[in-house]
Amino acid sequence: MTIQEQIKEDLKESMKAKNAVKTGVLKGFISEFTNESVKLGRTPQDPLSNEESLGVIKRLSKQRKDSIEQFEKGGRPELAESEKAELLVIEEYLPEMMSEEEVRAHVLKKKDELGIESPEQFGQLMGAVMADLKDKADGSVVKKVIDESLQG
């Protein structure tokens, strides 16, 4: 079963259970999948591959995280809580991400392999690590760990 098919099934279940937050998020997924399909030059009915669907879901997750950060900075905790509830639903459809410790171990290993010592080589290390961990680690976590490893 593809991600899109799973989401359509989950939408039916969530509507029956009258789960407004989950229903809203899943309807948003379907809308974004349609938009992405059109953007790729296909008809709206053409399904996306699982990889394309995950790309859309990751983008929505990143948008929610950015919104949460902005709402918290702006002193709007009620809006941040709403976004956090939606983010929890979104994360159900994302693959398990590596922990910061696992990312750190991989970064240090790759840093030694490539012989990288200075902060000027950040881009080279970031590119190599992200090529390995593309769908397994959050880019912002990788960036933070690389920054720390090149500082110390």
Summary of the structure (lengths in Angstrom):
residues: 152
radius of gyration: 18.5
end to end distance: 46.0
largest distance: 56.4
contacts: 400
relative contact order: 0.09
helix: 76%
strand: 0%
